[in-house]
């Protein structure tokens, strides 16, 4: 594995490197010594460090099950899971070029499309560490009803991945699921790439997971070594000193097609692990180094290519190249993130601000998602909600929002839409970045709640938030619940907006009464906003 770093002041880097070496941070993490993180939940969250070395039996079991499913003609693998329960297998499947359907949305159209694909040949993997994840449970219920409607016993098509003793584990046992994989409870969700959460769905879909595990195992000793040449130690040190200089955004751009999806997994790991206590590193995931936000980055951004570097160099002087096989990448980023947490002074294993959005969402479901919805104004196919000052049209509202972000802040676009059917929404990220003049992130909801959602509320308080919701194309009832997927999706959006506002974060919500027309109108409106700063503008 090759990790190349550019550091402006070598003396500063060397001093921090020596500090971490003196504390034996890498070897203590590798030895699962939780005392390295004071006042931490790390005591039961360090099981990830040796997953690769003890995964042989699990891989053999997965391979045998894959052959069994193939013999039964069950060739379509779907996965429902959120955040750490779906991002790693999604990356693995893309890396291997195999089909794995990820159902990590509460958008009713996306869920309905997933269910209607090929039920006769489908197996659903249900992945939830807690066993009670609301999105995963809702999707399980919808698939169960669909299987029953065509005369198929859902238990014969369900595979569970969860911690021992959870509600999901008990349900799987009581109903006789096709298979159940119990994960190590000492492995947190975002560090679970090499656990059953990552390996089971990927392996069943046809990924060569043995190769991934072996490549990770081959680098484990180097990553846990108290050596100045340890790449994870050097990268964690690099993140730490950059953060101390208020360079708190990590811009990630793939240069290898095989690693094209890795940024989304890194985003979740880094943002949720380090974004708390008013500190942290915010990942900004781009499509390529030429995308807006990379070549024109300023002093608040670290630039990192995933794969061999094609262009390196920026005004900040903080640049990195991380090149290696996928298994190496997984373990490298886990070690580097844990080490960076120590350097910055945050606990990389908790997520103190995640529950707030869930609580507000539950309240919205209980009271009704339309109970207090009164738009500030309506402009064409867009209803505008939020604390509007003087604006009376969409362009003015966006202008007010962008004016609230400081020179080194960021805009987060949160799109509660169909990730597949409304994929064009991602084009808003570079457009907003140009016209707001700052680094801009994009996430589909509720997916991002299990990724950057922790940073948004617990990290640096310099972000503003553009939330996009829409009328559902169709409604789909969640069986056994008193609401539909559309209502759940809306409640999650409102819940996160309420949690952000409770933290003093500016939120503008635009609701599309017609998705296609509304997105086009939103793009046009962003393009009409005169740039607040000069970043990203020709």
Buried (B, 14 or more C-beta within 10 A) or exposed (E): BEBBBBBEEEEBBBEBBEBBBEEBBBBBBBBBBBEBBEEBBBEBBBBBBBBBEEBEEBBEBBBEBBEEBEEEEBBBBBBBBBBBBBBBBBBBBBBBEBEBBBBBBBBBBBBBBBBEEEBEBBBBBBBBBEBEBBBBBBBBBBBBBBBEEEEBEBBBBBBBBBBEEBEBBEBBEEBEBBBBBBBBBBBBBBBBBBBBBBBBBBBBBBBBBBBBBBBBBBBBEBBBBBEEEBBBBBBBBBBBBBBBBEBBBBBBBBBEEBBBBBBBBBBBBBBBBBBBBEBBBBBBBBBEBEBBBBBBBBBBBBBBBBBEBEBBEBEBBBBBBBBBBBBBBBBBBBBBBBBBBBBBEBBBBBBEBBEBBBEBBBEBBEEEBEEEEEBBBEBBBBBBBBEBEEBEBBBBBBBBBBEBBEBBBBBBBBBBBBBBBBEEBBEBBBBBBBBBBBBBBBBBBBBBBBBBBBBBBBBBEBBBBBBBBBBBBEBBBBBEBEBBBBBBBBBBBBBBBBBBBEEEBBBBBBBBEBBEEBBBBBBEBBEBBEEBBEBBBE
